[in-house]
Amino acid sequence: MKNILITGGAGFIGSHVVRHFVNKYPEYRILNLDKLTYAGNLMNLTDIENKPNYVFIKEDICNSEAIAGIFEQYEVDGVIHLAAESHVDRSIMNPMEFVQTNVVGTVSLLNVAKSYWGKRQDVLFYHVSTDEVYGSLDEGGFFYETTSYDPQSPYSASKAASDHFVRAYGNTYHIPFKLSNCSNNYGPNHFPEKLIPLFISNIMENKPLPVYGKGENVRDWLWVKDHATAIDAIFHRGRVGETYNIGGKNEWKNIDLVLLLCSIMDKKLGRPEGTSEKLIQYVTDRPGHDLRYAIDPTKLETELDWHPSVTFEQGLEETVEWYLNNKEWVDTIKSGNYLHYYEAQYGSRIEK
């Protein structure tokens, strides 16, 4: 049995990765390690919590002693590292929190892996990162695996630093590693501070839709379930020591995305076309707001035969359907009561 430690597995992307691995690989033991900060939510994983090959561990990646104990107890031979603070606005307000989790936490994990694995080469440290480490693009061009790093926010700087540490530990201590940089994810279970789930919620409640600047910033959107399959492909078949960019080939200006979302929501809610669009309000742009991100996933597609499974329009409509059908999840998250919900529902099954 392979023992795979997935950090941040109760978060948005992490929960989809955990579910994918638990269901697809029953012969693996999947260890979901999460600190359960505001964005970690065990309600995301109720459908697999009783699977025999799934273990949840509540812990902080910065707690080296505890992590070392987990490596020993479960004989960890693979790590998929997703745990991170990930919201740009929050990083602007509190950059040290991002340094602690994203940089110090990653190095702590690497140190434990180095100590426990020694010179083993049948193990793997897979670090999941972001396209924001590359900085900003103008109208043309794409991010490639060879693009120079140019982070523009405390968040992207912390992820760039963690990327460099993973490569440094691989080169210095010969820890087998792989790394991926992905574009903006969207889909079910997304914490409602991010653009798409926030705007879905606001439209449902007839609240304003705050659009930064003129809404001309461009992002490449990746269906979160496609991200999970890409991680699977890289983990199992990607080359050790390599970086793979994961993108959805879905470039959208923020304002065009919002207009499409408004149209879908009007149809789903039975409102006259144009109703939700009236909620749009343009607000002062945030500091250091990168103009455009766009990933070229050719390396992933040609080497590992991975391709996006849905168009953005298909994925966005499915995302809207999920939020409309899971109002209890949304209300629980927005109320902040999910921290108490954990103890009531899962307390006896959470390893402290």
KABELNOR-V711420 format. One record per backbone hydrogen bond with DSSP energy under -1.0 kcal/mol. NH is the residue of the N-H (numbers start at 0). CO is the residue of the C=O. If there is no record, write none. Layout:
nh->NH co->CO
nh->NH co->CO
This chain:
nh->3 co->28
nh->4 co->77
nh->5 co->30
nh->6 co->79
nh->7 co->32
nh->10 co->7
nh->14 co->10
nh->15 co->11
nh->16 co->12
nh->17 co->13
nh->18 co->14
nh->19 co->15
nh->20 co->16
nh->21 co->17
nh->22 co->18
nh->23 co->19
nh->24 co->20
nh->27 co->24
nh->28 co->1
nh->29 co->52
nh->30 co->3
nh->31 co->54
nh->32 co->5
nh->33 co->56
nh->39 co->36
nh->40 co->9
nh->43 co->40
nh->44 co->41
nh->47 co->44
nh->50 co->47
nh->53 co->50
nh->54 co->29
nh->56 co->31
nh->57 co->350
nh->58 co->33
nh->62 co->59
nh->63 co->61
nh->66 co->62
nh->67 co->63
nh->68 co->64
nh->69 co->65
nh->70 co->66
nh->71 co->67
nh->72 co->68
nh->73 co->69
nh->75 co->70
nh->76 co->2
nh->77 co->2
nh->78 co->123
nh->79 co->4
nh->80 co->125
nh->81 co->6
nh->90 co->86
nh->91 co->87
nh->92 co->88
nh->93 co->89
nh->98 co->94
nh->99 co->95
nh->100 co->96
nh->101 co->97
nh->102 co->98
nh->103 co->98
nh->104 co->99
nh->106 co->102
nh->107 co->103
nh->108 co->104
nh->109 co->105
nh->110 co->106
nh->111 co->107
nh->112 co->108
nh->113 co->109
nh->114 co->110
nh->115 co->111
nh->116 co->112
nh->117 co->113
nh->119 co->116
nh->124 co->175
nh->125 co->78
nh->126 co->177
nh->127 co->80
nh->128 co->179
nh->130 co->181
nh->133 co->130
nh->134 co->131
nh->136 co->291
nh->142 co->293
nh->146 co->143
nh->149 co->132
nh->156 co->152
nh->157 co->153
nh->158 co->154
nh->159 co->155
nh->160 co->156
nh->161 co->157
nh->162 co->158
nh->163 co->159
nh->164 co->160
nh->165 co->161
nh->166 co->162
nh->167 co->163
nh->168 co->164
nh->169 co->165
nh->170 co->166
nh->171 co->167
nh->172 co->168
nh->174 co->168
nh->177 co->124
nh->178 co->241
nh->179 co->126
nh->180 co->243
nh->181 co->128
nh->182 co->245
nh->183 co->219
nh->185 co->221
nh->193 co->190
nh->197 co->193
nh->198 co->194
nh->199 co->195
nh->200 co->196
nh->201 co->197
nh->202 co->198
nh->203 co->199
nh->204 co->200
nh->205 co->202
nh->206 co->201
nh->208 co->278
nh->210 co->280
nh->212 co->282
nh->214 co->211
nh->217 co->290
nh->218 co->251
nh->220 co->249
nh->221 co->183
nh->223 co->185
nh->226 co->222
nh->227 co->223
nh->228 co->224
nh->229 co->225
nh->230 co->226
nh->231 co->227
nh->232 co->228
nh->233 co->229
nh->234 co->230
nh->235 co->231
nh->236 co->232
nh->237 co->233
nh->240 co->176
nh->241 co->238
nh->243 co->178
nh->245 co->180
nh->251 co->218
nh->253 co->216
nh->254 co->214
nh->256 co->252
nh->257 co->253
nh->258 co->254
nh->259 co->255
nh->260 co->256
nh->261 co->257
nh->262 co->258
nh->263 co->259
nh->264 co->260
nh->265 co->261
nh->266 co->262
nh->267 co->263
nh->268 co->264
nh->270 co->265
nh->274 co->271
nh->278 co->275
nh->279 co->276
nh->280 co->208
nh->282 co->210
nh->288 co->285
nh->292 co->217
nh->295 co->142
nh->300 co->296
nh->301 co->297
nh->302 co->298
nh->303 co->299
nh->305 co->299
nh->314 co->310
nh->315 co->311
nh->316 co->312
nh->317 co->313
nh->318 co->314
nh->319 co->315
nh->320 co->316
nh->321 co->317
nh->322 co->318
nh->323 co->319
nh->324 co->320
nh->329 co->325
nh->330 co->326
nh->331 co->327
nh->332 co->328
nh->333 co->329
nh->334 co->330
nh->340 co->336
nh->341 co->337
nh->342 co->338
nh->343 co->339
nh->344 co->340
nh->345 co->341
nh->348 co->345
